Structures are given as C-alpha cells and as structure tokens.
C-alpha cells in the first residue's frame, strides 16, 4: 500500500473536523441525552397522573363512601318496620 505524501501546508496538528460521513460524537450524545430526558419526563408525568387518579379513587371509596353509609344508616325512613319486614 502506498503512503500519502505529507501535506505541503506545513500543518502538523490534527484536523479539527471529522471526515465527511461521520457525525460528531458529542452532538450524537447530546441528541440522545435530550431524547432520553424527554422520555423520562413523560414517564414521570404519567406516573404522577396515575398516582393522583389512585388517590382520588381511594378518597371516594374509603372516605366518601363511609360518610354516605353513615348518613344512609341514620336516615329514619329507611329503617321502618314495613321496610324491615319486606326485606
């Protein structure tokens, strides 16, 4: 294999740009980091939304239901003797 002749420009430093066809690794990393950060934020939002929904359901079924059952049992018209005999 033949070697390339040294450039006549006298520059011995490394080239600052990558050859065409290659992407900058830092730019690729930054894109990937931004994409993964976006996915994590979306997942966090979905988890928070699910947590809020579960908390509201817990409140309805555990706290509100108890209050309504107490009010239902305290109602005088429900516990009449004709109602009890019909049951």
PyMOL Python script that loads the backbone (N, CA, C, O; Angstrom):
from pymol import cmd

cmd.read_pdbstr("""\
ATOM      1  N   UNK A   1       0.830  -1.166   0.000  1.00  0.00           N
ATOM      2  CA  UNK A   1       0.000   0.000   0.000  1.00  0.00           C
ATOM      3  C   UNK A   1       0.882   1.238   0.000  1.00  0.00           C
ATOM      4  O   UNK A   1       1.891   1.297   0.702  1.00  0.00           O
ATOM      5  N   UNK A   2       0.501   2.192  -0.769  1.00  0.00           N
ATOM      6  CA  UNK A   2       1.291   3.415  -0.858  1.00  0.00           C
ATOM      7  C   UNK A   2       0.873   4.379   0.228  1.00  0.00           C
ATOM      8  O   UNK A   2      -0.305   4.480   0.573  1.00  0.00           O
ATOM      9  N   UNK A   3       1.852   5.084   0.764  1.00  0.00           N
ATOM     10  CA  UNK A   3       1.566   6.071   1.791  1.00  0.00           C
ATOM     11  C   UNK A   3       1.276   7.402   1.136  1.00  0.00           C
ATOM     12  O   UNK A   3       1.758   7.697   0.042  1.00  0.00           O
ATOM     13  N   UNK A   4       0.488   8.193   1.818  1.00  0.00           N
ATOM     14  CA  UNK A   4       0.164   9.513   1.298  1.00  0.00           C
ATOM     15  C   UNK A   4       1.339  10.444   1.553  1.00  0.00           C
ATOM     16  O   UNK A   4       2.014  10.348   2.579  1.00  0.00           O
ATOM     17  N   UNK A   5       1.566  11.312   0.645  1.00  0.00           N
ATOM     18  CA  UNK A   5       2.635  12.281   0.875  1.00  0.00           C
ATOM     19  C   UNK A   5       2.198  13.304   1.916  1.00  0.00           C
ATOM     20  O   UNK A   5       1.012  13.616   2.026  1.00  0.00           O
ATOM     21  N   UNK A   6       3.134  13.814   2.661  1.00  0.00           N
ATOM     22  CA  UNK A   6       2.837  14.818   3.673  1.00  0.00           C
ATOM     23  C   UNK A   6       2.310  16.066   3.000  1.00  0.00           C
ATOM     24  O   UNK A   6       2.714  16.408   1.889  1.00  0.00           O
ATOM     25  N   UNK A   7       1.395  16.747   3.691  1.00  0.00           N
ATOM     26  CA  UNK A   7       0.823  17.944   3.096  1.00  0.00           C
ATOM     27  C   UNK A   7       1.871  19.037   3.043  1.00  0.00           C
ATOM     28  O   UNK A   7       2.738  19.137   3.911  1.00  0.00           O
ATOM     29  N   UNK A   8       1.777  19.833   2.032  1.00  0.00           N
ATOM     30  CA  UNK A   8       2.766  20.885   1.850  1.00  0.00           C
ATOM     31  C   UNK A   8       2.402  22.144   2.608  1.00  0.00           C
ATOM     32  O   UNK A   8       3.131  23.134   2.541  1.00  0.00           O
ATOM     33  N   UNK A   9       1.293  22.130   3.327  1.00  0.00           N
ATOM     34  CA  UNK A   9       0.858  23.295   4.073  1.00  0.00           C
ATOM     35  C   UNK A   9       1.672  23.523   5.329  1.00  0.00           C
ATOM     36  O   UNK A   9       1.619  24.614   5.899  1.00  0.00           O
ATOM     37  N   UNK A  10       2.424  22.532   5.781  1.00  0.00           N
ATOM     38  CA  UNK A  10       3.239  22.682   6.955  1.00  0.00           C
ATOM     39  C   UNK A  10       2.465  22.503   8.249  1.00  0.00           C
ATOM     40  O   UNK A  10       3.030  22.693   9.327  1.00  0.00           O
ATOM     41  N   UNK A  11       1.218  22.153   8.179  1.00  0.00           N
ATOM     42  CA  UNK A  11       0.393  21.974   9.375  1.00  0.00           C
ATOM     43  C   UNK A  11       0.605  20.564   9.908  1.00  0.00           C
ATOM     44  O   UNK A  11       0.356  19.587   9.202  1.00  0.00           O
ATOM     45  N   UNK A  12       1.065  20.454  11.152  1.00  0.00           N
ATOM     46  CA  UNK A  12       1.288  19.139  11.742  1.00  0.00           C
ATOM     47  C   UNK A  12       0.218  18.788  12.763  1.00  0.00           C
ATOM     48  O   UNK A  12       0.225  17.674  13.287  1.00  0.00           O
ATOM     49  N   UNK A  13      -0.708  19.704  13.065  1.00  0.00           N
ATOM     50  CA  UNK A  13      -1.773  19.469  14.053  1.00  0.00           C
ATOM     51  C   UNK A  13      -2.866  18.584  13.491  1.00  0.00           C
ATOM     52  O   UNK A  13      -2.983  18.413  12.278  1.00  0.00           O
ATOM     53  N   UNK A  14      -3.676  18.017  14.396  1.00  0.00           N
ATOM     54  CA  UNK A  14      -4.784  17.160  13.976  1.00  0.00           C
ATOM     55  C   UNK A  14      -5.876  18.014  13.357  1.00  0.00           C
ATOM     56  O   UNK A  14      -6.044  19.188  13.686  1.00  0.00           O
ATOM     57  N   UNK A  15      -6.602  17.396  12.464  1.00  0.00           N
ATOM     58  CA  UNK A  15      -7.704  18.115  11.831  1.00  0.00           C
ATOM     59  C   UNK A  15      -8.809  18.340  12.844  1.00  0.00           C
ATOM     60  O   UNK A  15      -9.114  17.452  13.640  1.00  0.00           O
ATOM     61  N   UNK A  16      -9.409  19.513  12.822  1.00  0.00           N
ATOM     62  CA  UNK A  16     -10.430  19.863  13.804  1.00  0.00           C
ATOM     63  C   UNK A  16     -11.812  19.344  13.407  1.00  0.00           C
ATOM     64  O   UNK A  16     -12.710  19.297  14.248  1.00  0.00           O
ATOM     65  N   UNK A  17     -11.995  18.965  12.182  1.00  0.00           N
ATOM     66  CA  UNK A  17     -13.296  18.452  11.756  1.00  0.00           C
ATOM     67  C   UNK A  17     -13.156  16.994  11.384  1.00  0.00           C
ATOM     68  O   UNK A  17     -12.094  16.543  10.953  1.00  0.00           O
ATOM     69  N   UNK A  18     -14.232  16.272  11.556  1.00  0.00           N
ATOM     70  CA  UNK A  18     -14.237  14.865  11.202  1.00  0.00           C
ATOM     71  C   UNK A  18     -14.449  14.720   9.704  1.00  0.00           C
ATOM     72  O   UNK A  18     -15.033  15.594   9.063  1.00  0.00           O
ATOM     73  N   UNK A  19     -13.975  13.623   9.158  1.00  0.00           N
ATOM     74  CA  UNK A  19     -14.199  13.400   7.727  1.00  0.00           C
ATOM     75  C   UNK A  19     -15.694  13.339   7.416  1.00  0.00           C
ATOM     76  O   UNK A  19     -16.504  13.003   8.280  1.00  0.00           O
ATOM     77  N   UNK A  20     -16.042  13.663   6.190  1.00  0.00           N
ATOM     78  CA  UNK A  20     -17.456  13.623   5.821  1.00  0.00           C
ATOM     79  C   UNK A  20     -17.998  12.204   5.961  1.00  0.00           C
ATOM     80  O   UNK A  20     -17.284  11.227   5.735  1.00  0.00           O
ATOM     81  N   UNK A  21     -19.259  12.109   6.333  1.00  0.00           N
ATOM     82  CA  UNK A  21     -19.860  10.790   6.531  1.00  0.00           C
ATOM     83  C   UNK A  21     -19.888  10.394   7.996  1.00  0.00           C
ATOM     84  O   UNK A  21     -20.539   9.410   8.344  1.00  0.00           O
ATOM     85  N   UNK A  22     -19.219  11.112   8.848  1.00  0.00           N
ATOM     86  CA  UNK A  22     -19.202  10.824  10.275  1.00  0.00           C
ATOM     87  C   UNK A  22     -19.871  11.967  11.023  1.00  0.00           C
ATOM     88  O   UNK A  22     -19.689  13.139  10.693  1.00  0.00           O
ATOM     89  N   UNK A  23     -20.644  11.605  12.028  1.00  0.00           N
ATOM     90  CA  UNK A  23     -21.285  12.623  12.859  1.00  0.00           C
ATOM     91  C   UNK A  23     -20.411  12.907  14.068  1.00  0.00           C
ATOM     92  O   UNK A  23     -19.625  12.067  14.507  1.00  0.00           O
ATOM     93  N   UNK A  24     -20.565  14.076  14.576  1.00  0.00           N
ATOM     94  CA  UNK A  24     -19.825  14.467  15.769  1.00  0.00           C
ATOM     95  C   UNK A  24     -20.339  13.653  16.958  1.00  0.00           C
ATOM     96  O   UNK A  24     -21.537  13.694  17.238  1.00  0.00           O
ATOM     97  N   UNK A  25     -19.480  12.916  17.668  1.00  0.00           N
ATOM     98  CA  UNK A  25     -19.945  12.095  18.792  1.00  0.00           C
ATOM     99  C   UNK A  25     -20.603  12.918  19.902  1.00  0.00           C
ATOM    100  O   UNK A  25     -21.560  12.456  20.523  1.00  0.00           O
ATOM    101  N   UNK A  26     -20.108  14.117  20.155  1.00  0.00           N
ATOM    102  CA  UNK A  26     -20.709  14.960  21.193  1.00  0.00           C
ATOM    103  C   UNK A  26     -22.127  15.359  20.797  1.00  0.00           C
ATOM    104  O   UNK A  26     -23.030  15.360  21.633  1.00  0.00           O
ATOM    105  N   UNK A  27     -22.324  15.695  19.536  1.00  0.00           N
ATOM    106  CA  UNK A  27     -23.661  16.069  19.068  1.00  0.00           C
ATOM    107  C   UNK A  27     -24.612  14.872  19.165  1.00  0.00           C
ATOM    108  O   UNK A  27     -25.772  15.026  19.547  1.00  0.00           O
ATOM    109  N   UNK A  28     -24.115  13.680  18.818  1.00  0.00           N
ATOM    110  CA  UNK A  28     -24.941  12.479  18.936  1.00  0.00           C
ATOM    111  C   UNK A  28     -25.317  12.230  20.396  1.00  0.00           C
ATOM    112  O   UNK A  28     -26.462  11.900  20.705  1.00  0.00           O
ATOM    113  N   UNK A  29     -24.340  12.392  21.284  1.00  0.00           N
ATOM    114  CA  UNK A  29     -24.602  12.187  22.701  1.00  0.00           C
ATOM    115  C   UNK A  29     -25.619  13.203  23.217  1.00  0.00           C
ATOM    116  O   UNK A  29     -26.525  12.847  23.971  1.00  0.00           O
ATOM    117  N   UNK A  30     -25.474  14.451  22.818  1.00  0.00           N
ATOM    118  CA  UNK A  30     -26.404  15.494  23.256  1.00  0.00           C
ATOM    119  C   UNK A  30     -27.822  15.210  22.772  1.00  0.00           C
ATOM    120  O   UNK A  30     -28.785  15.409  23.513  1.00  0.00           O
ATOM    121  N   UNK A  31     -27.952  14.741  21.517  1.00  0.00           N
ATOM    122  CA  UNK A  31     -29.276  14.393  20.982  1.00  0.00           C
ATOM    123  C   UNK A  31     -29.878  13.246  21.780  1.00  0.00           C
ATOM    124  O   UNK A  31     -31.048  13.288  22.160  1.00  0.00           O
ATOM    125  N   UNK A  32     -29.065  12.220  22.031  1.00  0.00           N
ATOM    126  CA  UNK A  32     -29.548  11.044  22.766  1.00  0.00           C
ATOM    127  C   UNK A  32     -29.934  11.424  24.192  1.00  0.00           C
ATOM    128  O   UNK A  32     -30.965  10.977  24.696  1.00  0.00           O
ATOM    129  N   UNK A  33     -29.111  12.249  24.846  1.00  0.00           N
ATOM    130  CA  UNK A  33     -29.409  12.680  26.214  1.00  0.00           C
ATOM    131  C   UNK A  33     -30.711  13.479  26.258  1.00  0.00           C
ATOM    132  O   UNK A  33     -31.513  13.302  27.175  1.00  0.00           O
ATOM    133  N   UNK A  34     -30.926  14.344  25.288  1.00  0.00           N
ATOM    134  CA  UNK A  34     -32.156  15.130  25.242  1.00  0.00           C
ATOM    135  C   UNK A  34     -33.364  14.226  25.018  1.00  0.00           C
ATOM    136  O   UNK A  34     -34.406  14.422  25.643  1.00  0.00           O
ATOM    137  N   UNK A  35     -33.235  13.238  24.135  1.00  0.00           N
ATOM    138  CA  UNK A  35     -34.327  12.309  23.862  1.00  0.00           C
ATOM    139  C   UNK A  35     -34.665  11.478  25.096  1.00  0.00           C
ATOM    140  O   UNK A  35     -35.837  11.315  25.436  1.00  0.00           O
ATOM    141  N   UNK A  36     -33.642  10.952  25.765  1.00  0.00           N
ATOM    142  CA  UNK A  36     -33.878  10.133  26.956  1.00  0.00           C
ATOM    143  C   UNK A  36     -34.445  10.976  28.095  1.00  0.00           C
ATOM    144  O   UNK A  36     -35.285  10.495  28.855  1.00  0.00           O
ATOM    145  N   UNK A  37     -34.005  12.204  28.223  1.00  0.00           N
ATOM    146  CA  UNK A  37     -34.543  13.103  29.246  1.00  0.00           C
ATOM    147  C   UNK A  37     -36.021  13.367  28.994  1.00  0.00           C
ATOM    148  O   UNK A  37     -36.822  13.394  29.928  1.00  0.00           O
ATOM    149  N   UNK A  38     -36.380  13.562  27.727  1.00  0.00           N
ATOM    150  CA  UNK A  38     -37.782  13.792  27.372  1.00  0.00           C
ATOM    151  C   UNK A  38     -38.627  12.566  27.711  1.00  0.00           C
ATOM    152  O   UNK A  38     -39.730  12.699  28.241  1.00  0.00           O
ATOM    153  N   UNK A  39     -38.110  11.370  27.406  1.00  0.00           N
ATOM    154  CA  UNK A  39     -38.843  10.144  27.711  1.00  0.00           C
ATOM    155  C   UNK A  39     -39.038   9.982  29.216  1.00  0.00           C
ATOM    156  O   UNK A  39     -40.113   9.584  29.665  1.00  0.00           O
ATOM    157  N   UNK A  40     -38.004  10.288  29.992  1.00  0.00           N
ATOM    158  CA  UNK A  40     -38.100  10.157  31.442  1.00  0.00           C
ATOM    159  C   UNK A  40     -39.121  11.139  32.008  1.00  0.00           C
ATOM    160  O   UNK A  40     -39.886  10.793  32.908  1.00  0.00           O
ATOM    161  N   UNK A  41     -39.133  12.355  31.485  1.00  0.00           N
ATOM    162  CA  UNK A  41     -40.105  13.342  31.961  1.00  0.00           C
ATOM    163  C   UNK A  41     -41.526  12.916  31.626  1.00  0.00           C
ATOM    164  O   UNK A  41     -42.431  13.095  32.440  1.00  0.00           O
ATOM    165  N   UNK A  42     -41.736  12.352  30.436  1.00  0.00           N
ATOM    166  CA  UNK A  42     -43.062  11.865  30.057  1.00  0.00           C
ATOM    167  C   UNK A  42     -43.497  10.727  30.968  1.00  0.00           C
ATOM    168  O   UNK A  42     -44.655  10.662  31.381  1.00  0.00           O
ATOM    169  N   UNK A  43     -42.561   9.825  31.281  1.00  0.00           N
ATOM    170  CA  UNK A  43     -42.869   8.713  32.166  1.00  0.00           C
ATOM    171  C   UNK A  43     -43.186   9.210  33.571  1.00  0.00           C
ATOM    172  O   UNK A  43     -44.114   8.712  34.209  1.00  0.00           O
ATOM    173  N   UNK A  44     -42.439  10.169  34.048  1.00  0.00           N
ATOM    174  CA  UNK A  44     -42.694  10.749  35.365  1.00  0.00           C
ATOM    175  C   UNK A  44     -44.065  11.413  35.414  1.00  0.00           C
ATOM    176  O   UNK A  44     -44.781  11.275  36.406  1.00  0.00           O
ATOM    177  N   UNK A  45     -44.436  12.125  34.366  1.00  0.00           N
ATOM    178  CA  UNK A  45     -45.760  12.751  34.302  1.00  0.00           C
ATOM    179  C   UNK A  45     -46.872  11.705  34.314  1.00  0.00           C
ATOM    180  O   UNK A  45     -47.901  11.894  34.963  1.00  0.00           O
ATOM    181  N   UNK A  46     -46.660  10.597  33.592  1.00  0.00           N
ATOM    182  CA  UNK A  46     -47.661   9.534  33.565  1.00  0.00           C
ATOM    183  C   UNK A  46     -47.803   8.887  34.938  1.00  0.00           C
ATOM    184  O   UNK A  46     -48.917   8.578  35.363  1.00  0.00           O
ATOM    185  N   UNK A  47     -46.692   8.679  35.634  1.00  0.00           N
ATOM    186  CA  UNK A  47     -46.742   8.093  36.975  1.00  0.00           C
ATOM    187  C   UNK A  47     -47.456   9.036  37.938  1.00  0.00           C
ATOM    188  O   UNK A  47     -48.278   8.594  38.741  1.00  0.00           O
ATOM    189  N   UNK A  48     -47.155  10.310  37.867  1.00  0.00           N
ATOM    190  CA  UNK A  48     -47.815  11.284  38.741  1.00  0.00           C
ATOM    191  C   UNK A  48     -49.313  11.351  38.457  1.00  0.00           C
ATOM    192  O   UNK A  48     -50.118  11.470  39.381  1.00  0.00           O
ATOM    193  N   UNK A  49     -49.685  11.276  37.184  1.00  0.00           N
ATOM    194  CA  UNK A  49     -51.100  11.293  36.821  1.00  0.00           C
ATOM    195  C   UNK A  49     -51.811  10.057  37.379  1.00  0.00           C
ATOM    196  O   UNK A  49     -52.917  10.157  37.911  1.00  0.00           O
ATOM    197  N   UNK A  50     -51.171   8.896  37.254  1.00  0.00           N
ATOM    198  CA  UNK A  50     -51.737   7.662  37.804  1.00  0.00           C
ATOM    199  C   UNK A  50     -51.852   7.716  39.318  1.00  0.00           C
ATOM    200  O   UNK A  50     -52.844   7.258  39.885  1.00  0.00           O
ATOM    201  N   UNK A  51     -50.840   8.274  39.976  1.00  0.00           N
ATOM    202  CA  UNK A  51     -50.860   8.401  41.433  1.00  0.00           C
ATOM    203  C   UNK A  51     -52.011   9.316  41.877  1.00  0.00           C
ATOM    204  O   UNK A  51     -52.710   9.013  42.844  1.00  0.00           O
ATOM    205  N   UNK A  52     -52.198  10.413  41.180  1.00  0.00           N
ATOM    206  CA  UNK A  52     -53.278  11.338  41.518  1.00  0.00           C
ATOM    207  C   UNK A  52     -54.638  10.676  41.317  1.00  0.00           C
ATOM    208  O   UNK A  52     -55.549  10.875  42.121  1.00  0.00           O
ATOM    209  N   UNK A  53     -54.780   9.894  40.253  1.00  0.00           N
ATOM    210  CA  UNK A  53     -56.045   9.202  39.995  1.00  0.00           C
ATOM    211  C   UNK A  53     -56.316   8.159  41.078  1.00  0.00           C
ATOM    212  O   UNK A  53     -57.447   8.043  41.551  1.00  0.00           O
ATOM    213  N   UNK A  54     -55.298   7.403  41.473  1.00  0.00           N
ATOM    214  CA  UNK A  54     -55.481   6.415  42.536  1.00  0.00           C
ATOM    215  C   UNK A  54     -55.841   7.072  43.862  1.00  0.00           C
ATOM    216  O   UNK A  54     -56.670   6.555  44.610  1.00  0.00           O
ATOM    217  N   UNK A  55     -55.226   8.200  44.151  1.00  0.00           N
ATOM    218  CA  UNK A  55     -55.527   8.909  45.391  1.00  0.00           C
ATOM    219  C   UNK A  55     -56.968   9.408  45.391  1.00  0.00           C
ATOM    220  O   UNK A  55     -57.650   9.333  46.414  1.00  0.00           O
ATOM    221  N   UNK A  56     -57.436   9.918  44.250  1.00  0.00           N
ATOM    222  CA  UNK A  56     -58.831  10.384  44.195  1.00  0.00           C
ATOM    223  C   UNK A  56     -59.804   9.216  44.324  1.00  0.00           C
ATOM    224  O   UNK A  56     -60.842   9.350  44.971  1.00  0.00           O
ATOM    225  N   UNK A  57     -59.485   8.073  43.719  1.00  0.00           N
ATOM    226  CA  UNK A  57     -60.349   6.900  43.854  1.00  0.00           C
ATOM    227  C   UNK A  57     -60.349   6.389  45.289  1.00  0.00           C
ATOM    228  O   UNK A  57     -61.393   5.989  45.803  1.00  0.00           O
ATOM    229  N   UNK A  58     -59.190   6.399  45.939  1.00  0.00           N
ATOM    230  CA  UNK A  58     -59.114   5.968  47.332  1.00  0.00           C
ATOM    231  C   UNK A  58     -59.972   6.865  48.217  1.00  0.00           C
ATOM    232  O   UNK A  58     -60.660   6.393  49.122  1.00  0.00           O
ATOM    233  N   UNK A  59     -59.919   8.148  47.945  1.00  0.00           N
ATOM    234  CA  UNK A  59     -60.706   9.089  48.736  1.00  0.00           C
ATOM    235  C   UNK A  59     -62.195   8.820  48.545  1.00  0.00           C
ATOM    236  O   UNK A  59     -62.960   8.819  49.510  1.00  0.00           O
ATOM    237  N   UNK A  60     -62.600   8.596  47.313  1.00  0.00           N
ATOM    238  CA  UNK A  60     -64.022   8.356  47.035  1.00  0.00           C
ATOM    239  C   UNK A  60     -64.489   7.063  47.694  1.00  0.00           C
ATOM    240  O   UNK A  60     -65.533   7.040  48.345  1.00  0.00           O
ATOM    241  N   UNK A  61     -63.721   5.987  47.530  1.00  0.00           N
ATOM    242  CA  UNK A  61     -64.174   4.689  48.020  1.00  0.00           C
ATOM    243  C   UNK A  61     -63.972   4.504  49.521  1.00  0.00           C
ATOM    244  O   UNK A  61     -64.736   3.771  50.149  1.00  0.00           O
ATOM    245  N   UNK A  62     -62.979   5.137  50.105  1.00  0.00           N
ATOM    246  CA  UNK A  62     -62.694   4.919  51.521  1.00  0.00           C
ATOM    247  C   UNK A  62     -63.283   5.992  52.425  1.00  0.00           C
ATOM    248  O   UNK A  62     -63.786   5.678  53.504  1.00  0.00           O
ATOM    249  N   UNK A  63     -63.232   7.224  52.016  1.00  0.00           N
ATOM    250  CA  UNK A  63     -63.683   8.310  52.891  1.00  0.00           C
ATOM    251  C   UNK A  63     -65.122   8.721  52.580  1.00  0.00           C
ATOM    252  O   UNK A  63     -65.959   8.772  53.482  1.00  0.00           O
ATOM    253  N   UNK A  64     -65.409   9.008  51.342  1.00  0.00           N
ATOM    254  CA  UNK A  64     -66.743   9.473  50.964  1.00  0.00           C
ATOM    255  C   UNK A  64     -67.785   8.375  51.143  1.00  0.00           C
ATOM    256  O   UNK A  64     -68.901   8.649  51.585  1.00  0.00           O
ATOM    257  N   UNK A  65     -67.435   7.137  50.805  1.00  0.00           N
ATOM    258  CA  UNK A  65     -68.384   6.033  50.956  1.00  0.00           C
ATOM    259  C   UNK A  65     -68.755   5.851  52.422  1.00  0.00           C
ATOM    260  O   UNK A  65     -69.919   5.613  52.745  1.00  0.00           O
ATOM    261  N   UNK A  66     -67.780   5.960  53.303  1.00  0.00           N
ATOM    262  CA  UNK A  66     -68.046   5.820  54.734  1.00  0.00           C
ATOM    263  C   UNK A  66     -69.016   6.904  55.216  1.00  0.00           C
ATOM    264  O   UNK A  66     -69.954   6.618  55.960  1.00  0.00           O
ATOM    265  N   UNK A  67     -68.785   8.138  54.790  1.00  0.00           N
ATOM    266  CA  UNK A  67     -69.672   9.238  55.177  1.00  0.00           C
ATOM    267  C   UNK A  67     -71.097   8.990  54.673  1.00  0.00           C
ATOM    268  O   UNK A  67     -72.066   9.202  55.403  1.00  0.00           O
ATOM    269  N   UNK A  68     -71.216   8.544  53.433  1.00  0.00           N
ATOM    270  CA  UNK A  68     -72.539   8.316  52.850  1.00  0.00           C
ATOM    271  C   UNK A  68     -73.239   7.125  53.498  1.00  0.00           C
ATOM    272  O   UNK A  68     -74.461   7.142  53.647  1.00  0.00           O
ATOM    273  N   UNK A  69     -72.493   6.095  53.885  1.00  0.00           N
ATOM    274  CA  UNK A  69     -73.109   4.959  54.566  1.00  0.00           C
ATOM    275  C   UNK A  69     -73.630   5.362  55.938  1.00  0.00           C
ATOM    276  O   UNK A  69     -74.704   4.925  56.351  1.00  0.00           O
ATOM    277  N   UNK A  70     -72.876   6.189  56.642  1.00  0.00           N
ATOM    278  CA  UNK A  70     -73.339   6.674  57.953  1.00  0.00           C
ATOM    279  C   UNK A  70     -74.606   7.495  57.781  1.00  0.00           C
ATOM    280  O   UNK A  70     -75.554   7.336  58.549  1.00  0.00           O
ATOM    281  N   UNK A  71     -74.635   8.364  56.789  1.00  0.00           N
ATOM    282  CA  UNK A  71     -75.833   9.170  56.532  1.00  0.00           C
ATOM    283  C   UNK A  71     -77.004   8.279  56.128  1.00  0.00           C
ATOM    284  O   UNK A  71     -78.142   8.548  56.513  1.00  0.00           O
ATOM    285  N   UNK A  72     -76.744   7.225  55.358  1.00  0.00           N
ATOM    286  CA  UNK A  72     -77.786   6.295  54.918  1.00  0.00           C
ATOM    287  C   UNK A  72     -78.371   5.543  56.111  1.00  0.00           C
ATOM    288  O   UNK A  72     -79.586   5.385  56.226  1.00  0.00           O
ATOM    289  N   UNK A  73     -77.491   5.086  56.992  1.00  0.00           N
ATOM    290  CA  UNK A  73     -77.953   4.331  58.161  1.00  0.00           C
ATOM    291  C   UNK A  73     -78.702   5.217  59.140  1.00  0.00           C
ATOM    292  O   UNK A  73     -79.583   4.734  59.851  1.00  0.00           O
ATOM    293  N   UNK A  74     -78.376   6.493  59.194  1.00  0.00           N
ATOM    294  CA  UNK A  74     -79.029   7.414  60.127  1.00  0.00           C
ATOM    295  C   UNK A  74     -80.405   7.853  59.644  1.00  0.00           C
ATOM    296  O   UNK A  74     -81.177   8.431  60.409  1.00  0.00           O
ATOM    297  N   UNK A  75     -80.710   7.584  58.391  1.00  0.00           N
ATOM    298  CA  UNK A  75     -81.997   8.009  57.839  1.00  0.00           C
ATOM    299  C   UNK A  75     -83.120   7.182  58.469  1.00  0.00           C
ATOM    300  O   UNK A  75     -83.109   5.952  58.409  1.00  0.00           O
ATOM    301  N   UNK A  76     -84.066   7.859  59.059  1.00  0.00           N
ATOM    302  CA  UNK A  76     -85.175   7.210  59.778  1.00  0.00           C
ATOM    303  C   UNK A  76     -86.131   6.492  58.825  1.00  0.00           C
ATOM    304  O   UNK A  76     -86.710   5.473  59.201  1.00  0.00           O
ATOM    305  N   UNK A  77     -86.306   6.988  57.627  1.00  0.00           N
ATOM    306  CA  UNK A  77     -87.299   6.409  56.713  1.00  0.00           C
ATOM    307  C   UNK A  77     -86.852   5.055  56.173  1.00  0.00           C
ATOM    308  O   UNK A  77     -87.680   4.274  55.705  1.00  0.00           O
ATOM    309  N   UNK A  78     -85.606   4.780  56.230  1.00  0.00           N
ATOM    310  CA  UNK A  78     -85.122   3.506  55.684  1.00  0.00           C
ATOM    311  C   UNK A  78     -85.395   2.367  56.655  1.00  0.00           C
ATOM    312  O   UNK A  78     -85.739   1.264  56.231  1.00  0.00           O
ATOM    313  N   UNK A  79     -85.250   2.614  57.925  1.00  0.00           N
ATOM    314  CA  UNK A  79     -85.382   1.548  58.921  1.00  0.00           C
ATOM    315  C   UNK A  79     -86.781   1.359  59.463  1.00  0.00           C
ATOM    316  O   UNK A  79     -86.920   0.956  60.618  1.00  0.00           O
ATOM    317  N   UNK A  80     -87.815   1.622  58.708  1.00  0.00           N
ATOM    318  CA  UNK A  80     -89.187   1.428  59.181  1.00  0.00           C
ATOM    319  C   UNK A  80     -89.496  -0.060  59.284  1.00  0.00           C
ATOM    320  O   UNK A  80     -88.822  -0.889  58.672  1.00  0.00           O
ATOM    321  N   UNK A  81     -90.508  -0.383  60.054  1.00  0.00           N
ATOM    322  CA  UNK A  81     -90.843  -1.792  60.266  1.00  0.00           C
ATOM    323  C   UNK A  81     -91.346  -2.443  58.977  1.00  0.00           C
ATOM    324  O   UNK A  81     -91.069  -3.618  58.735  1.00  0.00           O
ATOM    325  N   UNK A  82     -92.085  -1.696  58.143  1.00  0.00           N
ATOM    326  CA  UNK A  82     -92.559  -2.289  56.885  1.00  0.00           C
ATOM    327  C   UNK A  82     -91.397  -2.577  55.947  1.00  0.00           C
ATOM    328  O   UNK A  82     -91.428  -3.550  55.194  1.00  0.00           O
ATOM    329  N   UNK A  83     -90.382  -1.740  55.990  1.00  0.00           N
ATOM    330  CA  UNK A  83     -89.189  -1.966  55.160  1.00  0.00           C
ATOM    331  C   UNK A  83     -88.445  -3.201  55.648  1.00  0.00           C
ATOM    332  O   UNK A  83     -87.989  -4.019  54.848  1.00  0.00           O
ATOM    333  N   UNK A  84     -88.323  -3.332  56.967  1.00  0.00           N
ATOM    334  CA  UNK A  84     -87.604  -4.462  57.543  1.00  0.00           C
ATOM    335  C   UNK A  84     -88.361  -5.763  57.223  1.00  0.00           C
ATOM    336  O   UNK A  84     -87.732  -6.766  56.885  1.00  0.00           O
ATOM    337  N   UNK A  85     -89.676  -5.761  57.323  1.00  0.00           N
ATOM    338  CA  UNK A  85     -90.447  -6.964  57.024  1.00  0.00           C
ATOM    339  C   UNK A  85     -90.415  -7.299  55.554  1.00  0.00           C
ATOM    340  O   UNK A  85     -90.468  -8.473  55.190  1.00  0.00           O
ATOM    341  N   UNK A  86     -90.330  -6.298  54.700  1.00  0.00           N
ATOM    342  CA  UNK A  86     -90.277  -6.580  53.267  1.00  0.00           C
ATOM    343  C   UNK A  86     -88.924  -7.187  52.852  1.00  0.00           C
ATOM    344  O   UNK A  86     -88.826  -7.921  51.869  1.00  0.00           O
ATOM    345  N   UNK A  87     -87.907  -6.860  53.623  1.00  0.00           N
ATOM    346  CA  UNK A  87     -86.586  -7.433  53.330  1.00  0.00           C
ATOM    347  C   UNK A  87     -86.570  -8.856  53.788  1.00  0.00           C
ATOM    348  O   UNK A  87     -85.557  -9.539  53.642  1.00  0.00           O
TER     349      UNK A  87
END
""", "prot")
cmd.dss("prot")
cmd.show_as("cartoon", "prot")
cmd.util.cbc("prot")
cmd.orient("prot")
